[in-house]
Amino acid sequence: MPQPFPSGAAAGTLPIRSERSGAVAVVVLNAPARRNVFDAALRAELGDVLTEAGNDPEVGAIVLAATGDCFSAGGDLASMPPESRDDALERMAGVATLLRVVAGLDKPVIAAVRGPAAGVAVGVICACDVVLASENASFLLPFTRLGLMPDGGLVHLLAKRVGAARARRLLLEAAAVSSGDAHDFGLVDEVVTEGDVTASAIARASGLAARAPLAVASVKQGFRNAGGELEDALAFERNRQPFLFDTADFLEGRKAFYEKREPRFSGR
């Protein structure tokens, strides 16, 4: 298992670091000197690394973590406002591209949040499937204090996590949310009270990586495509389940169930 990521200076020069722990790809925001801000370089590199992990047949799940004492300070405020409207549109296109990558992955993504996460970083976290946070984690939504609207897909993604009414209130108030409150609200799935949150996320991801890959992908596709309506969900099931009936993984899963053992899935 990888060692816990350091809380001091960056290890290496790339804004993203990636390593493997078994079938888990551990993708790390690696610019702690700049509080892991989501500048253009980090956004582009993170999108590329996540896409590569998503396409790797040896990877069953992904953990998103960070070096340093701050998960991410969010957008690069020092580079705002953009020099022109075209620059502003390019910035927003880059943010949208990254969010589409995170939300579009067919493999489980587990966020391991230590320290503050702000702005667009909270949107990226909300796009993950499972969120683990340390006791000292906090979630900062400063947009209306800055004269901006929420970006990073937050109007949609935060509402999906905590409900529309609570998301609206938090975003209007520019509230800071503690890890405990985030857990109560549904933004965080588990608060890690002892040990390293990244190690806990890797353990959770390892369990998810052992699930049938095509079935996992179908679950994620269903949530993306079903549109929240029952008839959409039933239509998706009708189209997808017959394909899964014909896979080797279903036959293995059924056989393992009757033999009372853990299945050995192949992704076929």
VOGU-3710 file (C-alpha; in Angstrom, 3 decimals, decimal comma):
1> mpqpfpsgaa> 0,000/0,000/0,000  1,337/3,490/-0,767  2,673/5,516/2,154  0,518/8,443/3,338  1,155/11,487/1,207  3,378/14,108/2,846  1,973/17,303/4,305  5,008/19,371/3,346  6,642/20,249/0,040  5,701/18,623/-3,229
11> agtlpirser> 7,341/15,366/-4,188  8,334/16,060/-7,803  7,344/18,871/-10,112  4,190/17,708/-11,878  0,898/19,112/-10,527  -0,522/15,567/-10,468  1,091/12,403/-9,149  -0,250/8,935/-9,869  0,621/5,547/-8,411  -0,942/2,121/-8,063
21> sgavavvvln> -2,067/0,125/-5,053  -3,163/-3,208/-6,479  -6,138/-2,538/-8,728  -6,531/1,010/-7,367  -5,096/4,051/-9,141  -4,201/6,716/-6,583  -4,294/10,131/-8,261  -2,850/12,947/-6,183  -3,080/16,737/-6,457  0,604/17,562/-6,071
31> aparrnvfda> 1,059/21,337/-5,891  0,947/21,997/-2,124  3,090/25,134/-2,334  0,156/26,695/-4,233  -2,473/24,920/-2,116  -3,316/22,663/-5,058  -5,192/25,412/-6,905  -7,100/24,283/-9,971  -5,120/26,341/-12,465  -5,027/25,439/-16,169
41> alraelgdvl> -2,017/23,132/-15,792  -3,494/21,147/-12,910  -6,913/20,884/-14,586  -5,441/19,583/-17,836  -3,043/17,144/-16,154  -5,728/15,824/-13,807  -8,117/15,229/-16,698  -5,435/13,360/-18,643  -4,379/11,184/-15,685  -7,974/10,309/-14,773
51> teagndpevg> -8,763/9,449/-18,393  -5,715/7,193/-18,556  -6,738/5,436/-15,335  -10,278/5,062/-16,607  -9,021/3,375/-19,774  -6,545/1,061/-18,006  -8,001/-2,473/-17,836  -5,825/-3,209/-14,796  -7,476/-0,403/-12,788  -10,725/-1,228/-11,010
61> aivlaatgdc> -11,192/1,940/-8,955  -9,627/5,370/-8,492  -8,766/7,383/-5,375  -8,424/11,159/-5,648  -6,223/12,591/-2,890  -3,872/15,528/-2,323  -0,499/16,398/-0,852  -0,204/19,116/1,752  -2,504/20,374/4,472  -5,074/21,735/2,004
71> fsaggdlasm> -6,942/19,463/-0,384  -7,376/22,405/-2,755  -7,926/26,139/-2,536  -10,130/25,861/-5,635  -9,748/28,274/-8,540  -6,597/30,306/-9,001  -7,839/33,644/-7,652  -4,520/35,333/-8,446  -5,163/34,805/-12,163  -8,641/36,365/-12,028
81> ppesrddale> -10,208/38,215/-13,695  -9,133/36,746/-17,044  -7,600/39,223/-19,450  -10,464/38,986/-21,934  -13,871/37,435/-22,413  -12,278/34,815/-24,679  -9,884/33,923/-21,860  -12,833/33,675/-19,463  -14,671/31,355/-21,850  -11,533/29,238/-22,255
91> rmagvatllr> -11,193/28,975/-18,472  -14,800/27,858/-18,094  -14,403/25,337/-20,931  -11,424/23,840/-19,104  -13,409/23,536/-15,887  -16,318/21,922/-17,743  -14,012/19,448/-19,495  -12,530/18,294/-16,189  -15,944/17,867/-14,547  -17,153/15,831/-17,509
101> vvagldkpvi> -14,115/13,565/-17,191  -14,673/12,954/-13,468  -18,428/12,431/-13,792  -18,049/10,327/-16,942  -15,673/7,691/-15,564  -17,158/4,189/-15,561  -14,982/3,141/-12,606  -15,682/4,065/-8,979  -13,933/7,249/-7,838  -13,331/7,802/-4,123
111> aavrgpaagv> -12,304/11,247/-2,873  -9,969/11,390/0,138  -10,279/14,910/1,553  -7,845/16,238/4,140  -7,933/19,897/5,145  -9,905/22,599/3,328  -11,453/22,115/-0,108  -12,782/25,241/-1,770  -14,794/26,308/-4,780  -14,344/24,236/-7,904
121> avgvicacdv> -12,568/21,544/-5,873  -15,841/20,898/-4,042  -17,493/20,399/-7,424  -14,879/17,795/-8,338  -15,414/16,088/-4,982  -19,189/16,052/-5,500  -18,649/14,356/-8,878  -16,926/11,430/-7,129  -18,885/8,334/-6,128  -17,718/8,102/-2,512
131> vlasenasfl> -16,320/10,896/-0,339  -14,153/10,230/2,720  -12,952/13,171/4,807  -10,613/13,638/7,738  -11,895/15,316/10,893  -10,050/18,510/9,949  -11,578/18,669/6,462  -13,828/21,573/5,535  -15,731/22,562/2,429  -15,660/26,238/1,442
141> lpftrlglmp> -18,131/27,820/-0,961  -16,995/31,470/-1,151  -18,525/32,492/-4,474  -21,084/35,082/-3,410  -18,519/36,645/-1,068  -16,321/37,136/-4,141  -19,016/38,427/-6,464  -19,100/35,229/-8,509  -21,583/32,434/-9,110  -20,714/28,845/-8,208
151> dgglvhllak> -18,838/26,952/-10,921  -17,449/23,443/-11,084  -20,981/22,170/-11,707  -21,892/22,923/-8,089  -25,460/24,125/-8,679  -26,170/20,636/-10,034  -23,655/18,408/-8,224  -24,045/19,824/-4,715  -27,816/19,600/-5,031  -27,496/15,938/-6,029
161> rvgaararrl> -25,455/15,340/-2,886  -27,286/17,366/-0,236  -30,646/18,257/-1,785  -31,659/21,355/-3,704  -32,866/23,450/-0,751  -29,733/22,908/1,338  -27,430/23,396/-1,667  -29,149/26,689/-2,482  -28,748/27,921/1,087  -25,091/26,907/1,349
171> lleaaavssg> -24,194/28,495/-1,967  -26,087/31,714/-1,255  -24,568/32,033/2,213  -21,028/31,275/0,964  -20,884/28,927/3,920  -17,944/26,950/5,270  -19,043/23,402/6,070  -17,196/21,279/8,632  -16,552/17,597/7,987  -19,140/16,680/10,619
181> dahdfglvde> -21,833/18,862/9,084  -20,849/17,678/5,604  -21,423/14,115/6,790  -24,796/15,019/8,281  -25,778/16,759/5,027  -24,708/13,857/2,788  -21,787/15,635/1,154  -19,368/13,262/2,927  -20,006/9,523/3,199  -17,561/8,833/6,031
191> vvtegdvtas> -15,472/10,932/8,406  -12,193/9,189/9,160  -11,523/9,831/12,831  -8,333/7,799/13,164  -5,460/7,097/10,804  -4,894/8,355/7,282  -7,880/9,267/5,113  -6,054/8,265/1,909  -5,314/4,796/3,278  -8,977/4,450/4,242
201> aiarasglaa> -10,020/5,534/0,749  -7,655/3,001/-0,838  -9,151/0,242/1,322  -12,661/1,285/0,272  -11,586/1,486/-3,379  -10,008/-1,966/-3,233  -13,368/-3,425/-2,238  -15,115/-1,629/-5,088  -12,411/-2,735/-7,539  -13,343/-6,344/-6,780
211> raplavasvk> -16,873/-5,864/-8,105  -17,812/-6,906/-11,660  -16,445/-4,107/-13,901  -19,235/-4,179/-16,482  -21,895/-4,168/-13,778  -20,197/-1,262/-11,996  -19,999/0,663/-15,268  -23,692/-0,016/-15,852  -24,617/1,386/-12,438  -22,689/4,581/-13,148
221> qgfrnaggel> -24,092/4,882/-16,672  -27,588/4,367/-15,313  -27,255/7,257/-12,876  -25,836/9,473/-15,627  -28,394/8,574/-18,279  -31,639/7,715/-16,491  -32,476/11,377/-15,875  -34,060/10,875/-12,486  -37,361/9,587/-13,865  -38,643/6,051/-13,249
231> edalafernr> -39,485/5,406/-16,904  -35,975/6,485/-17,952  -34,482/4,078/-15,406  -36,701/1,220/-16,588  -35,743/1,899/-20,212  -32,045/1,870/-19,318  -32,464/-1,437/-17,437  -34,337/-2,956/-20,371  -31,499/-2,110/-22,739  -28,555/-2,893/-20,474
241> qpflfdtadf> -29,470/-5,961/-18,410  -29,814/-8,390/-21,365  -26,217/-7,536/-22,323  -25,015/-8,344/-18,788  -26,893/-11,660/-18,762  -24,608/-12,760/-21,614  -21,293/-11,897/-19,913  -18,732/-14,266/-18,442  -18,797/-12,175/-15,278  -22,460/-12,940/-14,655
251> legrkafyek> -21,817/-16,671/-15,016  -18,841/-16,374/-12,643  -20,844/-14,315/-10,152  -23,681/-16,841/-10,159  -21,249/-19,762/-9,800  -19,419/-18,063/-6,918  -22,730/-17,344/-5,180  -23,719/-21,022/-5,225  -20,215/-22,116/-4,216  -20,149/-19,574/-1,350
261> reprfsgr> -16,865/-17,963/-2,424  -15,648/-14,602/-3,666  -16,064/-14,195/-7,444  -13,097/-13,679/-9,754  -14,300/-11,226/-12,360  -12,589/-10,721/-15,726  -14,466/-7,724/-17,139  -15,858/-9,862/-19,967
//
